[in-house]
């Protein structure tokens, strides 16, 4: 998927006003995701995305992944985008469901295997949630 296609899909799913807002939200969500999965997995994910979307995933390769649940994930997204956690859930779902469509099934499974089941719904895979 090309960069402009990815952002257009995020914009449509998130009902954002413009491409710039979609890109700002996308960058924030990918940055938070990169902290939650291992650096190696973040690099693998980045390799399947258009160049402009790789930066938030590959920024700090020496840091350990952090372990936190969905609520903390959403709190961090909300903090980055200046929104409330409920709005951040909408934002995260717009980006992560687009991400799920943009990468291979194997890569998506690798990401989801590093996350508690509550994350699956944000990726548009509610059938994998408890």
N, C-alpha and C positions, 0 to 999 in steps of 0.2 A: 504494500500500500504506500502510495506517495505521501509526502508530508502534507500537501494541501488537501488530499483526500481524507487523511486522518483527522486533521483539524476541522474539516467540513462535517465529518461524522460526529465529532465531539460537540461542535456547535449546534448541530441539529438535535442531538440527544439531550444536551444540556439546556437547549433553548437560549443560547447566549446571543447577545446583540451583534457581535462581530467576530471575525477571525482572531483578532488580537486578544479578546477576552477568552476565547477557547484555548489559545496558546498559553496564556498566563495560567489558566486552571490546569491544563495538561502538564505544564512544567512543574507546578506545585505538587500534583498528585504523583507524578513519576519520581520526584525528589523524595517524597515520603516513602513511597514503595521501595526505593533503592536502599533506604535505611532498614527496612524490615526483612529483606531477603539478603542472601549472602552476596558479597561482591562478585563472585564468579557467576552466580545466577543472574545478577544485574547486567553483567557484561554479555552473557549469552542472550538475554532479552534485548539488550541494546543492538546487538548484531542483526536482529530481525526487524529493526525499525529504521525509518529514514534518518539520515545524518542529523538534522536539527533536533531530533528527539533523543538522541543518544547521550548528550551532555548530562542531564539530570540523573541518569542511571550510572554513569561511569566516573563521576566527579572524584569521590574519595575511595579509592580501591583498597586502602590499607585499614579501613575501619571494620570492626566486627559488626555483624548484623545484630539488630536489637530484637527483642522478643516482646511484643505487646499485642493486645487484642484489637478488635475493630473499633471500639470506642476511643482508644488512644490514637489509632490511625486517623480517625475522623477529626479528633481534636487537633492533631498536628496539621491536617489539611486545612481546617478552619482557620487556624492561626496564620498559615501562610497566605491564604487568599482573603483574609479579613471577613470571614463569614461565621455564621452559627453552625454548630455541629450538624444540625438537620440539613442545612443547605450544603454543607460539606459532603454529606452522604450522597446527595444528588450529583454534586460535582464529581466525586470519586467514581460513582457508577457510570457517568457519562464517559469518563476517560477509560476506566478499566474494562468496560464492556466493549469499547472500541479497540482497546489493546487486545482483548481476547479474539476479536475478529481479524486482527492484523498479524498475529503470530501463529506459528504451527501448533497443532493440537498437542504435540509432545512438549513444546516449550511451555504452553499454558499449564499442562499437567505438572511440569517441574516447578513452576511458580506456586501453583496451588498446593503442592505437596509441602512447601515451606511455611504455609499459612494455616491458621486454624480454620475450620469449616465455615465459620461465620463470614469469611471474606468472599466465598464463592458467589454469593448473590450479587455482590458489586461487580463481579466479572460477567454477570449475566448467566451464571451457572447455578441458579438456586436449587436445582436438583441435586447438587453436591453438598448442600448445607444440611446441618442437623435439624 
